[in-house]
Amino acid sequence: MTAKEVECYHQKRHLHRRRKIIIGISIFIIVLLLICLIIWAALRPKKPKFLLHDATIFLLNVTAPNVVSLTLQLTVLAQNPNTRIGVYYDNIDVYAAFHSQQITIYTVIPASYSPEKGYNVWSPFLYGNNIPIAPFNGVSISEDCAAGNIPLEIHLDGRVRWRVGLVTSGWFHLRVYCEADIPFGNSGGVNGTAVKYELEEKCRVNIW
């Protein structure tokens, strides 16, 4: 064999060996993905359950027909109902709304992990200072304050991941909606004195 033929032979052997390695790695990845898929289908992860336990109002005031100020602290419980699956909570933003209009800025809940059948308790502060709202919502919130009862909405928006053994899934979008009916009486609002309200409201949870 000439030198050129020998070189061509070695190149072909090298290409053949590399092709076998690539095929082997591809088969391994496919098998691993199939195993994960089978485990995932068998376990069928359930959505976390959320409970709005209480709300402490530090400030609730309508300073103009369509301007509202609100400061409150929440206690939110998250339960992982799964027996074999852990849950990672990532990048969860919390805010309060009135008739679907946001009236506080976003508060970020630090990333956390919930083991199987575990609980997480968060107590975020929400702040809204002189937040302008739609005129029709301004009329509604003034009437609700005069009546001594204001229906707030608490929203949690973020991402979750599932963990099965050593395998962690990709991100899924988490959206939680809680109703917070605040019965502060006929004072017309709260200003200067913290008032805690026990709510025990179950929240709606969507994951996709």
Disulfide bonds with the S-S distance in Angstrom:
Cys178-Cys203 2.07
